[in-house]
Amino acid sequence: MTGYAKGQYRTVRDAATVPNCPLDAGLWTESAEERADAECSGMTARTPLPYHLAKGSFATADAAAQGISQSRLRAADLDAPFRGVRTVGLDLDELTDRCRAAEAFMDDREAFSHSTALGVWGAPLPSDLAGPEAALHIGTRGSTRRRRDGIIGHRLARSTPVAMTPDGIVTVAPATAWCQFASQQGDRSRREMLLAVVCVADFLITGRRVRGRREPRICTPSHLRSAVLAHGAGRGARILSDALTLMRSGVDSPKETELRLLLAEANIAEAVIGHIVPTRLGSLEPDLAYPERRVLIEYEGDQHREDRRQWRGDFERVRAFQQAGWTVIRVNSDDLSDEARRAALIAQIRALLA
């Protein structure tokens, strides 16, 4: 397993604009400007790293064989996210790049698992599992598990299926990772964990909407059901069983999932996802709809008010729905988090559906 992504090396930048500073024509891990500044000021330039290490991670145990000195390993342009690992050009606040850093010590028996695997596939996760301080979960097929600071190791059955993300990160199969994730309840209540698991399921069986177009889904509902059967009575089995009945395709955000589950808890009839409404703006798809009552619900996150263009578009969209004869209920995060506002929202929807 390599510790760098092919085709992601930093290339030489044109430094011809720096007067009277001779520049080598080779490839450097530092920019041409940094090198030029060093030469002009009389400082000793850093020894360039080998070309294939210009961006990515490597094990310090391999440094000597690569012609990298111990003093070079201590240079300020290298990060040390794990014992025995150096990285260059990676954003260690980003999960994918932290996984690239960990690849420096991983072998072919290992794959990212649990919430880490779901995160690199783009799934929405609770903040404590998604932030830069979160430990990485690594599974090892066989009888041992990885032990290292910043890593939570797991033993995997030799038959555990694996997959590769579009970014080239090897993980357990997403459906398997989803089942593993259900065991990571921690301090969360059962309700909170069930919501988190359903949010991920909705994402996996729907696919992201990017610039108005839907990306292919990562899993089918049958993939998730099969993975739950294989998971058996393991930790999180009851949450997984409930999540299978609650997951729905076509949901665009975790907040929409939370809204769906709130209505289910209140015993309100299930809304239609993906209903098409003909309007003067063309065919529009509300978040949730009750076609028989011509009532629809639109969830609006903070980006809807912070982006002036989107705010104006939402305003026009709501008016188009209304002109087409629909009642529009607009929901924001406070309607989900505040108890009084939740009660008012549920009462409003009940009255409109009565």
Contacts in CASP RR format, 6 or more apart in sequence:
PFRMAT RR
TARGET T0000
AUTHOR 0000-0000-0000
METHOD contacts of the structure
MODEL  1
MTGYAKGQYRTVRDAATVPNCPLDAGLWTESAEERADAECSGMTARTPLP
YHLAKGSFATADAAAQGISQSRLRAADLDAPFRGVRTVGLDLDELTDRCR
AAEAFMDDREAFSHSTALGVWGAPLPSDLAGPEAALHIGTRGSTRRRRDG
IIGHRLARSTPVAMTPDGIVTVAPATAWCQFASQQGDRSRREMLLAVVCV
ADFLITGRRVRGRREPRICTPSHLRSAVLAHGAGRGARILSDALTLMRSG
VDSPKETELRLLLAEANIAEAVIGHIVPTRLGSLEPDLAYPERRVLIEYE
GDQHREDRRQWRGDFERVRAFQQAGWTVIRVNSDDLSDEARRAALIAQIR
ALLA
1 103 0 8 1.000
1 106 0 8 1.000
1 107 0 8 1.000
1 108 0 8 1.000
1 110 0 8 1.000
1 170 0 8 1.000
2 103 0 8 1.000
3 56 0 8 1.000
3 57 0 8 1.000
3 58 0 8 1.000
3 100 0 8 1.000
3 103 0 8 1.000
3 104 0 8 1.000
4 52 0 8 1.000
4 53 0 8 1.000
4 55 0 8 1.000
4 56 0 8 1.000
4 57 0 8 1.000
4 58 0 8 1.000
4 100 0 8 1.000
5 55 0 8 1.000
5 56 0 8 1.000
5 100 0 8 1.000
5 167 0 8 1.000
5 168 0 8 1.000
8 55 0 8 1.000
8 56 0 8 1.000
9 27 0 8 1.000
9 51 0 8 1.000
9 52 0 8 1.000
9 54 0 8 1.000
9 55 0 8 1.000
10 27 0 8 1.000
10 29 0 8 1.000
10 31 0 8 1.000
10 54 0 8 1.000
10 55 0 8 1.000
10 89 0 8 1.000
11 27 0 8 1.000
12 25 0 8 1.000
12 26 0 8 1.000
12 27 0 8 1.000
12 28 0 8 1.000
12 32 0 8 1.000
13 31 0 8 1.000
13 32 0 8 1.000
13 33 0 8 1.000
14 32 0 8 1.000
15 21 0 8 1.000
15 23 0 8 1.000
15 32 0 8 1.000
15 33 0 8 1.000
15 35 0 8 1.000
15 36 0 8 1.000
18 32 0 8 1.000
18 33 0 8 1.000
18 36 0 8 1.000
18 40 0 8 1.000
20 40 0 8 1.000
21 36 0 8 1.000
21 39 0 8 1.000
21 40 0 8 1.000
22 39 0 8 1.000
23 32 0 8 1.000
23 35 0 8 1.000
23 36 0 8 1.000
23 39 0 8 1.000
24 35 0 8 1.000
26 48 0 8 1.000
27 48 0 8 1.000
27 51 0 8 1.000
27 54 0 8 1.000
28 35 0 8 1.000
28 48 0 8 1.000
29 46 0 8 1.000
29 48 0 8 1.000
29 49 0 8 1.000
29 53 0 8 1.000
29 54 0 8 1.000
29 55 0 8 1.000
29 77 0 8 1.000
29 88 0 8 1.000
29 89 0 8 1.000
30 46 0 8 1.000
30 48 0 8 1.000
30 77 0 8 1.000
35 45 0 8 1.000
35 46 0 8 1.000
38 44 0 8 1.000
38 45 0 8 1.000
38 46 0 8 1.000
39 45 0 8 1.000
46 72 0 8 1.000
46 75 0 8 1.000
46 77 0 8 1.000
47 68 0 8 1.000
47 69 0 8 1.000
47 72 0 8 1.000
49 66 0 8 1.000
49 68 0 8 1.000
49 72 0 8 1.000
49 88 0 8 1.000
50 66 0 8 1.000
50 67 0 8 1.000
50 68 0 8 1.000
53 66 0 8 1.000
53 68 0 8 1.000
53 88 0 8 1.000
54 88 0 8 1.000
55 88 0 8 1.000
55 89 0 8 1.000
55 90 0 8 1.000
56 87 0 8 1.000
56 88 0 8 1.000
56 89 0 8 1.000
56 90 0 8 1.000
56 100 0 8 1.000
56 101 0 8 1.000
57 85 0 8 1.000
57 86 0 8 1.000
57 87 0 8 1.000
57 90 0 8 1.000
57 100 0 8 1.000
57 101 0 8 1.000
57 102 0 8 1.000
57 103 0 8 1.000
57 104 0 8 1.000
58 66 0 8 1.000
58 85 0 8 1.000
58 86 0 8 1.000
58 87 0 8 1.000
58 104 0 8 1.000
59 84 0 8 1.000
59 85 0 8 1.000
59 104 0 8 1.000
59 105 0 8 1.000
60 73 0 8 1.000
60 84 0 8 1.000
60 85 0 8 1.000
60 86 0 8 1.000
61 84 0 8 1.000
63 69 0 8 1.000
63 70 0 8 1.000
63 72 0 8 1.000
63 73 0 8 1.000
63 86 0 8 1.000
72 78 0 8 1.000
73 86 0 8 1.000
77 88 0 8 1.000
78 86 0 8 1.000
78 87 0 8 1.000
78 88 0 8 1.000
79 86 0 8 1.000
79 87 0 8 1.000
79 88 0 8 1.000
79 90 0 8 1.000
79 92 0 8 1.000
79 101 0 8 1.000
80 86 0 8 1.000
80 87 0 8 1.000
81 87 0 8 1.000
81 92 0 8 1.000
81 98 0 8 1.000
81 101 0 8 1.000
81 102 0 8 1.000
82 101 0 8 1.000
82 102 0 8 1.000
82 104 0 8 1.000
82 105 0 8 1.000
82 148 0 8 1.000
82 149 0 8 1.000
82 150 0 8 1.000
82 151 0 8 1.000
83 148 0 8 1.000
83 149 0 8 1.000
84 104 0 8 1.000
84 105 0 8 1.000
85 101 0 8 1.000
85 102 0 8 1.000
85 104 0 8 1.000
85 105 0 8 1.000
86 104 0 8 1.000
87 97 0 8 1.000
87 100 0 8 1.000
87 101 0 8 1.000
87 104 0 8 1.000
90 97 0 8 1.000
90 98 0 8 1.000
90 100 0 8 1.000
90 101 0 8 1.000
91 97 0 8 1.000
92 98 0 8 1.000
92 101 0 8 1.000
92 132 0 8 1.000
93 131 0 8 1.000
93 132 0 8 1.000
94 132 0 8 1.000
95 116 0 8 1.000
95 119 0 8 1.000
95 120 0 8 1.000
95 130 0 8 1.000
95 131 0 8 1.000
96 120 0 8 1.000
96 165 0 8 1.000
96 167 0 8 1.000
96 169 0 8 1.000
98 132 0 8 1.000
98 136 0 8 1.000
99 112 0 8 1.000
99 116 0 8 1.000
99 120 0 8 1.000
99 136 0 8 1.000
99 169 0 8 1.000
100 169 0 8 1.000
102 112 0 8 1.000
102 136 0 8 1.000
102 138 0 8 1.000
102 151 0 8 1.000
103 169 0 8 1.000
105 148 0 8 1.000
106 138 0 8 1.000
106 146 0 8 1.000
109 140 0 8 1.000
109 141 0 8 1.000
109 142 0 8 1.000
110 138 0 8 1.000
110 139 0 8 1.000
110 140 0 8 1.000
110 141 0 8 1.000
110 146 0 8 1.000
110 170 0 8 1.000
111 117 0 8 1.000
111 138 0 8 1.000
111 139 0 8 1.000
111 141 0 8 1.000
111 156 0 8 1.000
111 160 0 8 1.000
111 162 0 8 1.000
111 170 0 8 1.000
111 171 0 8 1.000
111 172 0 8 1.000
112 120 0 8 1.000
112 136 0 8 1.000
112 137 0 8 1.000
112 138 0 8 1.000
112 139 0 8 1.000
112 169 0 8 1.000
112 170 0 8 1.000
112 171 0 8 1.000
112 172 0 8 1.000
113 137 0 8 1.000
113 138 0 8 1.000
113 139 0 8 1.000
113 154 0 8 1.000
113 156 0 8 1.000
113 171 0 8 1.000
113 172 0 8 1.000
113 176 0 8 1.000
113 177 0 8 1.000
113 180 0 8 1.000
114 137 0 8 1.000
114 152 0 8 1.000
114 154 0 8 1.000
114 177 0 8 1.000
114 180 0 8 1.000
114 181 0 8 1.000
114 183 0 8 1.000
114 184 0 8 1.000
115 125 0 8 1.000
115 129 0 8 1.000
115 130 0 8 1.000
115 134 0 8 1.000
115 137 0 8 1.000
115 177 0 8 1.000
115 181 0 8 1.000
115 184 0 8 1.000
116 134 0 8 1.000
116 136 0 8 1.000
116 137 0 8 1.000
116 138 0 8 1.000
116 171 0 8 1.000
117 137 0 8 1.000
117 171 0 8 1.000
117 172 0 8 1.000
117 174 0 8 1.000
117 177 0 8 1.000
117 180 0 8 1.000
118 125 0 8 1.000
118 174 0 8 1.000
118 177 0 8 1.000
118 178 0 8 1.000
118 181 0 8 1.000
118 200 0 8 1.000
119 125 0 8 1.000
119 130 0 8 1.000
120 165 0 8 1.000
120 167 0 8 1.000
120 169 0 8 1.000
120 171 0 8 1.000
121 165 0 8 1.000
121 171 0 8 1.000
121 174 0 8 1.000
121 177 0 8 1.000
121 204 0 8 1.000
121 218 0 8 1.000
122 203 0 8 1.000
122 208 0 8 1.000
123 174 0 8 1.000
123 200 0 8 1.000
123 203 0 8 1.000
123 204 0 8 1.000
124 199 0 8 1.000
124 200 0 8 1.000
124 203 0 8 1.000
124 253 0 8 1.000
124 254 0 8 1.000
125 196 0 8 1.000
125 200 0 8 1.000
126 188 0 8 1.000
126 192 0 8 1.000
126 196 0 8 1.000
128 134 0 8 1.000
129 184 0 8 1.000
135 150 0 8 1.000
135 151 0 8 1.000
135 152 0 8 1.000
136 150 0 8 1.000
136 151 0 8 1.000
136 152 0 8 1.000
137 151 0 8 1.000
137 152 0 8 1.000
137 153 0 8 1.000
137 154 0 8 1.000
137 180 0 8 1.000
138 146 0 8 1.000
138 151 0 8 1.000
138 152 0 8 1.000
138 153 0 8 1.000
138 154 0 8 1.000
139 145 0 8 1.000
139 146 0 8 1.000
139 153 0 8 1.000
139 154 0 8 1.000
139 155 0 8 1.000
139 156 0 8 1.000
139 172 0 8 1.000
140 146 0 8 1.000
140 153 0 8 1.000
140 154 0 8 1.000
140 155 0 8 1.000
140 156 0 8 1.000
141 156 0 8 1.000
141 157 0 8 1.000
141 158 0 8 1.000
141 160 0 8 1.000
142 155 0 8 1.000
142 156 0 8 1.000
142 157 0 8 1.000
142 158 0 8 1.000
143 155 0 8 1.000
144 155 0 8 1.000
145 153 0 8 1.000
145 154 0 8 1.000
145 155 0 8 1.000
146 153 0 8 1.000
147 153 0 8 1.000
154 180 0 8 1.000
156 172 0 8 1.000
160 172 0 8 1.000
160 173 0 8 1.000
160 176 0 8 1.000
161 172 0 8 1.000
161 173 0 8 1.000
161 176 0 8 1.000
162 170 0 8 1.000
162 171 0 8 1.000
162 172 0 8 1.000
162 173 0 8 1.000
163 170 0 8 1.000
163 171 0 8 1.000
163 172 0 8 1.000
163 173 0 8 1.000
163 174 0 8 1.000
164 170 0 8 1.000
164 171 0 8 1.000
165 171 0 8 1.000
171 177 0 8 1.000
172 180 0 8 1.000
173 227 0 8 1.000
174 204 0 8 1.000
174 218 0 8 1.000
174 219 0 8 1.000
174 223 0 8 1.000
175 204 0 8 1.000
175 219 0 8 1.000
175 223 0 8 1.000
175 224 0 8 1.000
175 226 0 8 1.000
175 227 0 8 1.000
176 227 0 8 1.000
176 230 0 8 1.000
178 197 0 8 1.000
178 200 0 8 1.000
178 201 0 8 1.000
178 204 0 8 1.000
178 219 0 8 1.000
178 224 0 8 1.000
178 227 0 8 1.000
178 240 0 8 1.000
179 227 0 8 1.000
179 228 0 8 1.000
179 230 0 8 1.000
179 231 0 8 1.000
179 240 0 8 1.000
181 196 0 8 1.000
181 197 0 8 1.000
181 200 0 8 1.000
182 193 0 8 1.000
182 197 0 8 1.000
182 235 0 8 1.000
182 236 0 8 1.000
182 237 0 8 1.000
182 239 0 8 1.000
182 240 0 8 1.000
182 243 0 8 1.000
183 234 0 8 1.000
183 235 0 8 1.000
183 236 0 8 1.000
184 193 0 8 1.000
185 193 0 8 1.000
185 236 0 8 1.000
185 239 0 8 1.000
186 193 0 8 1.000
188 196 0 8 1.000
190 239 0 8 1.000
193 239 0 8 1.000
194 239 0 8 1.000
194 242 0 8 1.000
194 243 0 8 1.000
194 246 0 8 1.000
194 261 0 8 1.000
195 257 0 8 1.000
195 258 0 8 1.000
195 261 0 8 1.000
197 239 0 8 1.000
197 240 0 8 1.000
197 243 0 8 1.000
198 243 0 8 1.000
198 246 0 8 1.000
198 247 0 8 1.000
198 257 0 8 1.000
198 261 0 8 1.000
199 254 0 8 1.000
199 257 0 8 1.000
199 258 0 8 1.000
201 224 0 8 1.000
201 243 0 8 1.000
201 244 0 8 1.000
201 246 0 8 1.000
201 247 0 8 1.000
202 247 0 8 1.000
202 248 0 8 1.000
202 249 0 8 1.000
202 250 0 8 1.000
202 251 0 8 1.000
202 254 0 8 1.000
202 256 0 8 1.000
202 257 0 8 1.000
203 218 0 8 1.000
203 251 0 8 1.000
203 254 0 8 1.000
204 217 0 8 1.000
204 218 0 8 1.000
204 219 0 8 1.000
204 224 0 8 1.000
205 217 0 8 1.000
205 218 0 8 1.000
205 219 0 8 1.000
205 220 0 8 1.000
205 221 0 8 1.000
205 224 0 8 1.000
205 247 0 8 1.000
205 249 0 8 1.000
206 214 0 8 1.000
206 217 0 8 1.000
206 249 0 8 1.000
206 250 0 8 1.000
206 251 0 8 1.000
206 252 0 8 1.000
207 214 0 8 1.000
207 215 0 8 1.000
207 216 0 8 1.000
207 217 0 8 1.000
207 218 0 8 1.000
208 214 0 8 1.000
208 215 0 8 1.000
209 215 0 8 1.000
209 252 0 8 1.000
217 249 0 8 1.000
221 244 0 8 1.000
221 247 0 8 1.000
221 249 0 8 1.000
224 244 0 8 1.000
224 247 0 8 1.000
225 244 0 8 1.000
228 237 0 8 1.000
228 240 0 8 1.000
228 241 0 8 1.000
228 244 0 8 1.000
231 237 0 8 1.000
231 240 0 8 1.000
246 260 0 8 1.000
246 261 0 8 1.000
246 264 0 8 1.000
248 260 0 8 1.000
248 273 0 8 1.000
249 273 0 8 1.000
250 273 0 8 1.000
250 274 0 8 1.000
251 257 0 8 1.000
251 260 0 8 1.000
251 273 0 8 1.000
252 287 0 8 1.000
253 299 0 8 1.000
255 299 0 8 1.000
255 301 0 8 1.000
255 333 0 8 1.000
255 336 0 8 1.000
256 287 0 8 1.000
256 288 0 8 1.000
256 299 0 8 1.000
258 336 0 8 1.000
259 287 0 8 1.000
259 288 0 8 1.000
259 297 0 8 1.000
259 299 0 8 1.000
259 331 0 8 1.000
259 336 0 8 1.000
260 270 0 8 1.000
260 271 0 8 1.000
260 288 0 8 1.000
262 336 0 8 1.000
262 342 0 8 1.000
262 346 0 8 1.000
263 270 0 8 1.000
263 271 0 8 1.000
263 288 0 8 1.000
263 346 0 8 1.000
263 349 0 8 1.000
264 270 0 8 1.000
266 346 0 8 1.000
266 350 0 8 1.000
268 346 0 8 1.000
268 349 0 8 1.000
268 350 0 8 1.000
268 353 0 8 1.000
269 290 0 8 1.000
269 353 0 8 1.000
271 288 0 8 1.000
271 289 0 8 1.000
271 290 0 8 1.000
271 297 0 8 1.000
272 288 0 8 1.000
272 289 0 8 1.000
272 290 0 8 1.000
272 291 0 8 1.000
273 287 0 8 1.000
273 288 0 8 1.000
274 285 0 8 1.000
274 286 0 8 1.000
274 289 0 8 1.000
275 285 0 8 1.000
275 286 0 8 1.000
275 289 0 8 1.000
275 291 0 8 1.000
275 296 0 8 1.000
276 283 0 8 1.000
276 284 0 8 1.000
276 285 0 8 1.000
277 283 0 8 1.000
277 284 0 8 1.000
277 285 0 8 1.000
277 286 0 8 1.000
277 289 0 8 1.000
277 296 0 8 1.000
277 321 0 8 1.000
277 324 0 8 1.000
277 326 0 8 1.000
278 324 0 8 1.000
279 320 0 8 1.000
279 321 0 8 1.000
279 323 0 8 1.000
279 324 0 8 1.000
280 320 0 8 1.000
280 323 0 8 1.000
280 324 0 8 1.000
281 316 0 8 1.000
281 317 0 8 1.000
281 320 0 8 1.000
282 320 0 8 1.000
284 317 0 8 1.000
284 320 0 8 1.000
284 321 0 8 1.000
286 296 0 8 1.000
286 297 0 8 1.000
286 298 0 8 1.000
286 321 0 8 1.000
286 326 0 8 1.000
286 328 0 8 1.000
287 296 0 8 1.000
287 297 0 8 1.000
287 298 0 8 1.000
287 299 0 8 1.000
288 296 0 8 1.000
288 297 0 8 1.000
289 295 0 8 1.000
289 296 0 8 1.000
289 297 0 8 1.000
290 296 0 8 1.000
290 352 0 8 1.000
290 353 0 8 1.000
293 327 0 8 1.000
293 352 0 8 1.000
293 353 0 8 1.000
294 325 0 8 1.000
294 326 0 8 1.000
294 327 0 8 1.000
295 326 0 8 1.000
295 327 0 8 1.000
295 329 0 8 1.000
295 349 0 8 1.000
295 352 0 8 1.000
295 353 0 8 1.000
296 321 0 8 1.000
296 326 0 8 1.000
296 327 0 8 1.000
296 328 0 8 1.000
296 329 0 8 1.000
297 328 0 8 1.000
297 329 0 8 1.000
297 331 0 8 1.000
297 349 0 8 1.000
298 314 0 8 1.000
298 317 0 8 1.000
298 318 0 8 1.000
298 328 0 8 1.000
298 329 0 8 1.000
298 330 0 8 1.000
298 331 0 8 1.000
299 331 0 8 1.000
299 332 0 8 1.000
300 314 0 8 1.000
300 330 0 8 1.000
300 331 0 8 1.000
300 332 0 8 1.000
301 332 0 8 1.000
301 333 0 8 1.000
302 333 0 8 1.000
303 310 0 8 1.000
304 310 0 8 1.000
304 311 0 8 1.000
304 314 0 8 1.000
305 311 0 8 1.000
318 328 0 8 1.000
318 330 0 8 1.000
321 328 0 8 1.000
322 328 0 8 1.000
327 352 0 8 1.000
329 345 0 8 1.000
329 348 0 8 1.000
329 349 0 8 1.000
329 352 0 8 1.000
331 345 0 8 1.000
334 341 0 8 1.000
335 341 0 8 1.000
335 342 0 8 1.000
335 344 0 8 1.000
335 345 0 8 1.000
336 342 0 8 1.000
END
